[in-house]
């Protein structure tokens, strides 16, 4: 893809296994967050949870998790800090996440008396598949098969979370015209909100037409009014704007943990000095 709206963010495939289908009366028995940080470092969290209730046999037949498996596992309230830290400000990707996983998470947070994390955006691959008019079936296994994704150990939270993230990338690669937009616009498009399609070209290839700053790997581009951010959450903003709006982002770009080569860091510093 010429434009990757996921670039520059923590992106996490998310999946739950539960004792049943009702968030009000059933509980989480496994959660997984699989993906990477904004710097590309891997994240792999796959934990069993003691639901403090029996796991029905028919549910165990689906995901394979038994009462014995979770007997020594932490309760959900003990997992809240880890989940919140990972999800806060992240791009969360799940299959049927809007109708299943997220309501379960909300119910568990309510029981724990803790505020819900606030992701940057939640992307539901089931809704995206339907919006793209991909022929049914739209269950995760069928979609993975269609796109050549090996889904071994299905109905394990870790396997499903990883497969869901791969599925999103495959759908974006095959349909790039719908994803040339800020990441925050994708849920509206997937939900069929009017005018969402028009925004798909708002940031599209125009930024790619600008000359990149040497050594910036596309993160900085040269425009008439100075350097423009070419990737990540501030894509399309000028560096002079960010001195006021998001100075910590500029600090990250210039840091050893940032994506810029030394030559690009020097160019950015010169540009910032000239704009002060």
N, C-alpha and C positions, 0 to 999 in steps of 0.2 A: 504493500500500500504506500502511495506517495504521502499520504497523511495518516498518522496514527494517533487518534485521539486519546489512547491509553498511555502514551509516552509521557514520562515525567511524574507518574503517580504510583503510589502503592496500589497494586491491583491484586485482588484476592478472590479466588474461587471459594464459595461458601456452601456448605451442605450440612444438614442435620439428619440424624436418625432418632426416632422417637418411640414411645410406647404405644402410639396410636395416632389418630387423625385430628383430634380435637385439642386445640391449645388450652382450652378451659379445664379439661379433665385429664389430659395426658401430659407426659413429660419428655424432656430431651434425654437420650441415653448416649449420644455421641455427637461431637461437632468437629468440623474440619475447616481450616483456613489455609489455602494452598495458593502460592503465587510468588510475588516478589515486591521488594521495596522500590522506591523511585530510582535508586542507584543500581538496580538490577540484582541485588543480593536476594537469595532465595528465602522464602518463608514456607515452612511445612509444619503445621500444627494439626494434630489428629488425636483427640482425647475422648476417652470414655467417661461417662457421667453417671453417678448413682442417682436414679430418679426417685428413690425413697418410695417406690411402689413396685408391684410385681410387673414383669414384662409379659404380656399375654403370649401364649404359645404361637398363635397365628402371626403375631408381629415378629417373633423370633424366627419364624419360618421365612420371613422376608429378608431381614438384615443379618440374621445369625447371631445376634447378641443376646446372651442369656442373663438371668439373675446372678449366676455365679460369676460371670465376666465382669460385672460392675460392682460386685460386693465391696471391694476395697478401693473403688474409684472415688474421687472427690465429688461432693454435691455441686450443683450448678452455681450456687452462691460463691463457692470457692474459685470459680473459673471466670467470674465477671471481670476482674481487673485485666486479665490477659486478653479476653475478647475485646473489651473496650479499647485497650491500647492499640490493638491491631486494626480495629475497624474505624476508629476516629479519623475522619478526613480521607479515608481510602475509597477506592472504587470497588464495590462489592458485586460479584457476579454469581448468580445462582439460577438454577432451573426451576421455574415455578416458585421462585423465592418470594414474590409479592403475596401469593395466596397461602403458602405453606410455611416456609422457613422463617420469614420475618415475623408473622403473627406468633409463632412458637417462641421466638426469641423475646418478643415484647412481653409475653405472658410470664416467662421465666424471670425477666428483669423486674417485673412488677412484684413477683413473689419475693425476690431478693431485696426489694426496696431500693433499687438503684436506678439512676437515670440511664436511658438508652444511649448508646453511642450514636454519633451523627456522621455517617459516611458522607463523602463528597457526593456520591451518586450510587444508586442501586440499579444494576442492569439485569433484567430477567430474560434469559435466553429462550424461554418458551414463548414469551411475547414477541421477541425479535424474530424467531423462526416463523411465527404466524404472520407477522407484518411483512416479512419477505416473501410470503406466499409459498414457502417450501411445502411440498406435498406431504400429507400426513403419512404415517403417524408422527406426532411431535413429542413422544416420550423421549427421555434422554438416550436410552439404548438405541432406539431407531435412528435418531438424528446422528449419533456418533457413528453408527454403521454407514449412514449415507455419506458422511464426510471422511470416512476412512480412519476414524479414531478408535483405537483399541480400548474397550471398556471392560477390563477384567475386574472381578470382585465387585460387580455392581451392587448397589445398596449398601456399600461401605462408604461412610461419609468422605473419607480421604480420597478414594477412587472417584467418587462422583464429583467432588469439588474440582479435582484436577481435570477430569473429562469436560466439565462444564466450561472451564476457562479455555481449554483447547477448542471447544465448539464455538465459543464466541470469536476467537481469532480466525477460525476457518470461515465463518459466516461473513466476517468483515473483509477478509481477503477476497472472497468470491463476489462481494457486493460493495465495493469501495465507495460507490457514488452516494450511498446512504450514510456514510460515516465521516464525511468531510465536514465536521462540525465540532463545536466544543462538546466535551464528554457529557456536560450537564444537559444538553439538548436531546440526547439519545432516548431517555425514557419517554419524553413527550412524543417523539416520533413513533416509538414502539407502541404507545397507547393510542396513536391515531389523532393526536391533538392537531387541530387546524394550524396551518402556517409552520408547523415543525419541519415539513419538507423543504420550505423555502430557506430555512436557516442552514440547511445541509451544505450549501455552497458558501456560507458567509465567510468562513476562514479557509475554505478549501485549498485550491492550488495557488492562490495569490501569493501567499508567503513563500512557497517553494520557488516562485519566480524571482525572488530577491536574492542577491548574491550573498552567500554565507560568509561569515567572518572566518578567516583562516584558523583552523584548529578548534572550532566550536562544535563540529559534528552536527551542524544544523540548529544548534540551540540559539545562536545569534545570527541575525541577518541585517544587511545594511539597507536602510531606507533613507528617503530624503530628509526626514526629521531625526535621524540618528539610528542607533541600533534597535532592532525589534526582536523580541523573544519568539523563537520559531517552534518551540516545543513546550510541553508541560502545561501546568495550570494557568500560567500567565501568557500563554500563546497569543500573539497579536498586540501585546502591550509594548510600549517603548521602555527602554531602560531608565530614561529620565522620569517617566511616570512612576516606576517602581521605587525610586528613591524616596517617594512619599507614601506610596500605597503598600509596598511589600519589601522593605529594605532587607529583611531576613532572607528573602529569596535571592537577592543580589549577593548577600554574604555567602550563601550556599554555593552560588555559581562560581565565586572566586576562591572557594575553599578547596583543600586537597581532596575532599569527598565529592566535589562537584564534577560535572561532565566535561569541563573545558581543559584543553591543553594549555601549557604555559603561555604560548603566543596569544591565545584567545583571551586568557586572563589579563595579560598586559594591555591588549587592545580594549577590553572592557573597562579597565581601570582608567585608561586615558580618556575614553569616552565619557565616563562618569565625572572625571575631573573637569573636562571641557564644558559639561552641562551645568556645573555648579555655579 
